[in-house]
Amino acid sequence: MPIRKIIGIGGGEIGRKGYQIETTSIDKEIIRLSGKKHPKFLFIPTASKDSKTYIDLAKKHFSVRLGCYFDSLCVVKEFLSQRVIARKILGADIIYVGGGNTMKMMQIWRRFGIDKLLRQAYNRGKVMSGLSAGAICWFRYGLSDSRLFQKGKSKDYMRVRGLGLVNLTVSPHHLREQSRRVGLINLMKKTPGVAVALDDFSALEIINDKFRVITSKNKSGAHKVFKKKERVYYESICKSTDFKELITLIRK
């Protein structure tokens, strides 16, 4: 049976002008999980409306620097047949989803059947990865700032439904955006289950039924948030080179 693999990253830069590259050690772990020195890497920039600048950054980072065979899947600005979309997704060794508007991305994926294809890829042992919206999408729910992309540009956070590969709620950019802590606590007052708050430069790595938190900067980390007996608990998750049972994270 194929090994199921997810690495969801809380945030960080991969080469944008004026910024340092911040997630390289995590990105190398994504590549290692593929089991190949030069894996086929598919970048999905739906959340950024297929931003060419973002695609170029990702190509330079993952292809030129890290040696992947790079391809992208653009369904916002390009018309692709279902056959082409399926070939790209199921033919990749690594699928990496970029950041942006999570809510809009999920709507587009469901319209084109991309959600079903990504679930197939996961069950076939592809490495499912990404940053921000690209971390949220693999899980049951995410805390999202998608309203900022709408006309009113509301700063209120919202719950977005992901692919549900793992029964967790994920909140990215946790250390950088302090308001997310309040937003996540408020969300978990009315959301069942457990949330994982990921700082920038931290990632939740899940291999089958085991997990660990990895980081590309020492001060970065992750937190477990859940409601129990009318109280919301907020606990640090220890970083470790060893994997732990996933049920211990999902369980309150």
C-alpha positions in Angstrom: 0.0 0.0 0.0 1.4 3.4 -0.9 2.8 5.6 1.9 0.6 8.8 2.4 2.6 11.9 2.9 1.7 15.5 3.7 3.9 18.5 4.6 2.0 21.7 5.3 4.1 24.9 5.9 2.9 27.8 8.0 4.6 30.4 5.9 7.9 31.8 4.6 9.6 33.1 1.5 11.1 31.2 -1.4 13.0 34.0 -3.2 10.8 37.1 -3.6 12.8 40.2 -4.3 14.0 41.9 -1.1 13.4 38.8 1.1 15.6 36.0 2.2 14.8 32.4 1.2 13.4 31.0 4.4 12.0 27.4 4.0 14.8 25.6 2.2 15.4 22.9 4.8 11.7 22.1 4.8 11.6 22.1 1.0 14.5 19.6 1.0 12.5 17.3 3.2 9.6 17.5 0.8 12.0 16.4 -2.0 13.5 13.6 0.2 10.0 12.2 0.8 9.6 11.7 -2.9 12.4 9.1 -2.9 13.9 10.7 -6.0 16.9 12.9 -6.5 15.2 14.8 -9.3 11.4 14.3 -8.7 8.6 15.6 -10.9 7.4 18.7 -9.1 3.9 20.2 -9.8 3.2 23.7 -8.6 -0.4 24.7 -8.2 -0.9 28.5 -8.0 -4.7 28.6 -8.0 -4.9 30.7 -4.7 -2.8 33.5 -6.3 -4.9 33.5 -9.5 -2.0 31.7 -11.4 0.4 34.6 -10.6 3.2 34.4 -13.2 5.6 36.0 -10.7 4.9 33.3 -8.2 5.3 30.6 -10.7 8.7 32.0 -11.8 9.8 32.2 -8.1 8.7 28.6 -7.5 10.5 27.4 -10.7 13.7 29.1 -9.8 13.6 27.7 -6.2 12.5 24.2 -6.8 14.1 23.6 -10.2 17.2 25.7 -10.4 18.2 25.5 -6.7 16.8 22.2 -5.7 16.9 20.1 -8.9 13.3 19.2 -9.5 11.6 18.7 -12.9 9.2 21.6 -12.6 5.7 22.0 -14.0 2.7 24.1 -13.1 -1.0 23.6 -13.2 -2.9 26.8 -14.1 -6.6 26.6 -14.3 -7.5 30.2 -13.6 -5.9 31.8 -16.6 -5.7 28.8 -18.9 -8.3 26.4 -20.2 -7.1 22.8 -19.7 -9.0 19.6 -20.4 -9.8 17.2 -17.7 -7.4 14.8 -19.3 -4.5 17.3 -19.1 -5.3 18.2 -15.5 -5.4 14.6 -14.5 -2.2 13.8 -16.3 -0.3 16.6 -14.5 -1.6 15.8 -11.1 -1.3 12.0 -11.2 2.0 12.1 -13.1 3.8 14.2 -10.4 6.0 13.0 -7.6 5.4 16.1 -5.5 2.4 18.4 -5.5 3.0 21.8 -4.0 0.2 24.3 -3.5 1.0 28.0 -3.3 -0.5 30.6 -0.9 -3.3 33.2 -1.5 -7.1 33.0 -1.3 -7.9 29.6 0.2 -11.7 29.9 -0.2 -11.6 30.8 -3.9 -9.0 28.1 -4.5 -11.2 25.4 -3.0 -14.2 26.6 -5.0 -12.2 26.4 -8.3 -10.9 23.0 -7.4 -14.3 21.6 -6.8 -15.6 23.1 -10.0 -12.9 21.4 -12.1 -12.8 18.1 -10.1 -9.2 18.9 -8.9 -10.2 18.0 -5.3 -11.0 14.4 -6.4 -7.8 14.1 -8.3 -5.7 15.4 -5.4 -7.3 12.8 -3.1 -6.3 10.1 -5.7 -2.8 11.5 -5.8 -2.6 11.3 -2.0 -3.8 7.7 -1.9 -1.2 6.9 -4.6 1.7 8.1 -2.4 2.4 11.4 -3.9 4.0 14.1 -1.6 1.2 16.6 -0.9 2.7 19.9 0.2 2.4 23.6 0.2 2.5 26.9 2.1 -0.3 28.9 3.8 -3.4 28.1 1.7 -1.3 25.2 0.4 -1.1 23.9 4.0 -4.7 24.5 4.9 -6.1 22.7 1.8 -5.1 19.1 2.9 -7.0 19.3 6.2 -10.6 19.3 7.3 -10.7 23.0 8.0 -8.5 26.1 7.9 -8.5 29.5 9.6 -8.3 31.8 6.5 -8.1 35.5 5.8 -9.8 35.0 2.4 -12.2 37.9 3.1 -9.3 40.2 2.6 -9.4 39.3 -1.1 -13.0 40.3 -1.5 -14.4 43.8 -2.3 -15.1 44.7 1.4 -11.6 43.5 2.4 -12.8 42.4 5.9 -10.1 41.5 8.4 -12.3 38.9 10.0 -11.0 35.4 9.8 -13.2 32.6 8.5 -13.3 28.8 8.5 -12.7 27.2 5.1 -13.3 23.6 4.4 -10.3 21.7 2.9 -9.9 18.3 1.3 -10.2 16.5 4.7 -7.3 14.2 4.2 -6.6 14.6 8.0 -9.2 15.5 10.6 -7.5 18.7 11.8 -8.0 22.5 11.5 -4.9 24.4 10.4 -4.0 28.0 10.9 -0.8 29.3 9.1 1.3 32.5 9.8 0.6 32.1 13.5 3.6 33.9 15.1 3.8 36.7 12.5 0.1 37.6 12.6 -0.8 38.0 16.3 -4.4 38.5 15.5 -4.6 35.0 14.3 -4.3 33.7 17.8 -7.6 35.5 18.8 -9.2 34.4 15.6 -8.3 30.8 16.1 -9.4 30.7 19.7 -12.8 32.2 18.6 -13.0 29.7 15.8 -12.3 26.7 18.0 -15.1 27.8 20.4 -17.5 26.6 17.7 -15.5 24.1 15.7 -15.2 20.4 16.6 -11.9 18.7 17.0 -8.3 20.0 17.2 -6.5 22.8 15.5 -2.8 23.1 14.7 -1.4 26.7 14.6 1.7 26.8 12.4 4.2 29.7 12.7 6.0 30.8 9.6 9.1 28.6 8.9 7.4 25.6 10.6 5.6 22.6 9.0 3.4 19.7 10.0 4.8 16.6 8.5 2.5 13.5 8.4 3.5 10.1 7.2 0.7 7.6 7.3 -0.5 7.7 10.9 2.5 9.5 12.4 3.5 13.1 12.6 6.2 15.6 13.6 6.8 19.3 13.5 9.8 20.5 11.6 11.2 24.0 11.2 13.6 26.0 9.1 14.2 28.6 11.9 14.9 27.8 15.6 12.3 30.2 17.1 9.5 28.9 14.9 7.1 26.2 16.2 3.5 25.0 16.3 0.6 24.8 18.8 -2.3 22.6 19.5 -5.6 24.4 20.1 -8.9 22.8 21.2 -12.0 23.3 23.3 -12.8 21.0 26.2 -15.5 21.6 28.8 -16.2 25.1 27.6 -12.6 26.1 27.8 -10.1 26.6 24.9 -6.7 25.1 25.5 -3.6 26.3 23.8 -0.5 24.1 24.0 2.9 24.0 22.3 3.8 21.0 20.2 7.3 19.9 20.8 9.6 19.9 17.8 11.3 16.5 17.3 13.3 14.5 14.8 11.1 11.5 15.9 7.6 10.8 14.7 4.7 10.4 17.1 1.3 8.8 16.7 -1.1 11.1 14.8 -4.0 10.1 17.0 -2.3 11.8 20.0 -2.5 15.1 18.0 -6.0 14.7 16.8 -7.3 13.5 20.1 -8.2 16.2 22.7 
